[in-house]
Amino acid sequence: MKQSVMKWVLPVLFGLLVPSAMASGFGLPEVGMSGMGSAGAYVARAEDNSALFYNPAGLAKLKKGELTFSMQGALQRSSYSNIGQTTWRTEPTTDLFPSFIINKTFGRFGLAVGRTLTALYETEWLSPTFPARFSGTGSRFEAQTLALGVSYAITSKWAVGLSARTTDVDYLYSTRLNRMIDDGFGDADFYEVDEDRSMSGSDAGFSLGLQYYQGRKRSFGLSYESGTEIDVDGSRSFKLAPGFEDDTRYSNHFASQFSDGEVTSKVWLPQRLQVGFATRVTIRTRVEADLGWEDWSDWKQSRFDFSGSIPAGGSVLQRDLKDVYSVRVSGDFQQRKALLWRIGLASQSAVVPTNAFEPTLVDSDKFLITGGVSISSGSFVFEFAYMYEQYRDRDIDDIEGVPSNLGPDFFMSTGEGGVFETQRHHFNLGVRWRFE
């Protein structure tokens, strides 16, 4: 008995001690290999230890302990085309980040601990001619969640679950400032300054789950995740934009007008509710349909407070984010005992309304298509999942600005706009080890 317990405890301690790499947004509910391959429509089934993040009630139904390790990658690219049909593109962002989950069942109870990325967004406009640069040049929003979950099987078919969560957030906001100086001949001259605000913070929350599970024949799931407002703090830094560093007129004026300092703000992670139903279509095939809601509307604005820096004071970004609604459908096909295929489709509404749109958060209604495969070999299951996200083209007016001799910002809106477009690619590759 002692040997069996130690065989489970040691991997848990190892998993908690391994440092997790942070990666570059907004909600990423399609975590794990099985869930990503199913487009996040996994609440009713939740048949491996990724149930910790989808529906903790599913943990009590796992017959064996599992240790899962995976590496997830992401690639995002956005573009902006204005009324003159000139196109600017963001820098391509590629990230890799690990996840781990381990679980064990004790009679009617299931326990699990795990850490994974639960929010992901990054964009960066570096072109010096990008016409919306004075509205923002980029952002990075990422959240890593460490969860500890417990599940109890009320009957052979019904189970409930609870998980406690701690979420670490990293938030970077970048913009470009325009400033005016005398060119020495009595006329105005302009130069540009890049400003970065890098912040981090953490807070706790919980999730609840309910599941009815009749094996592959039929299942139902309901999952709720609490929301939280997280205090973040960090640094504020300035540097001359590319092309202005070598002119002493600009560098001397910059040194007297700008100095690095500290910044504080708040970010909001939403409460989420998801309900799903799965049923067997044939002896080898099952399908699941999920409906989801995310409460982003509580994030009304981003207020930044500055200290120890020039210019001092604070600033406010109007967010007015909208609640997100999603429809997810998935299916799996058991080709043979050791080979399972997955496919998923999802549609999700936009977070950012037109009145609060700015180029650091290029968001719109989006469509997802996913696929995955699981290959079993003895005590191991090797899995791969891929997800493609296509954001609907977003027409935005009054997004462009040009230099102006009127302070304090020394730029003015031109009233012009254009079309934003974004695509994202995700993949997840990993292995599950099943143990007694």
C-alpha positions, 0 to 999 in steps of 0.5 A: 500500500505504501509503495502504491501511495508513493507512486502517486505522491511523487509525480504530484510533487514533481509536477508542482516543482517543475516551473511553467513557462508563461506564454502569450489573451482572451479566454482559451477554454479549449485546454487539454488535448482531448478538449482542444480536439473537440473544440471545447465541447467536452463538458458532458464527457470529460473522460480524462483528467482534463475534466479538472478544467472542463467539469471537475465532476468527471474526476470521480468517473476515472477508473485509473490514475493519470499523469498528463503532460503536454506542450501547446503552441500558438501562432497569431497574425492580424492585418489592417487594410485602410480605405486606400487599400494599404495593408499593415500586418502584425508581427507573427507571434509563436509561443510554446507552453507546458501543461500538467495534470495528475489525478487519482480515484479513491472509492467514490472520490476523485482528486486532481491537481494541474496547471495550464494556460487558460487565457491567451492573446497577443498582437504587436504592430511595429510598422512606423507608418501604421496609421492607428499607432497612436491608439495602441501598438500592441498588447499581451494578455495571458493567464496560467491557472493552477487548480486542485479539484475533488469529485464525488460520485453520488450514484453510479451515474451522477457526480458533483465536483469542486475545484479551487483555482489560483490564476496568475496574469501577465498583462502588457499594453503598448502604445505610441505617443506623439510629441512636438518641439521647435525645430529651431526655425520657429516651426513645429517638429514631431517625434514619437515615443514608444510606451510599454506598461508591463504588469502581473498579478494573481487571485483565487477562484473556484469552479463547480460541476455536475455530471450524469454519465451513462458511459458512451451511451449518454451523458450530461454536464454542467460547469460553472467557473467564478469570475475575479477582478485581479490587481496587477502592478509593474513597470512603465517604460519609454523609449524613442520610436525607431528612426528618432534615436540618432537625432540629438534634438529628439533625444535631448527633449525625450530625456527631459520629458520622460522617465520610467516608473511604476504602474498599477491597474486591474484586469477582469477574468469572467465567470463562465457557465457551460452546459453540454449533452453527449450521446452515442450515434453508432457503436463507434461514434459519439457526438456532443453539443455545448452552449456557453456564456462568459461574463466579460461585460463587467470589464468596463474600463482599464484604468492605469495609475502611474507613480515615480514617472514622467509624465505622472498621473493616470489614464483610462482605456474604455473597454465596455466589453460584451458577454460572450456566447458560444455554440460548440459541437464535437464528435469522436470515432473509435476506429479501433481499441487503440485509435480514437479520432476527434473533430469539433466546430465552434462559433463564438461572439465577439468580446469587444464592441465597436465603440471600444475597439482599438488595435491592441485587441483585434477581436470579432465574432470567430469560427473554430475548426479542430481535430485530434487523435489519441493512440493507446499503447499499454499504459500510455496514450499519445495525443495530438490536437489542432485548432484553427480560429478565423475571426470575422473581418471587422470594419472600424471607422475613426481609428486612424490618427495624424500628428497635431500641434494641439496638446496634450497628445499632439495628434488628432483623429482623421475619421478614417478607418479600415478592415481588421482581420485575424487568424490563429493556429493552436496545437497540443501534443502530449502523453497520458500515463495511466497507473493504478 
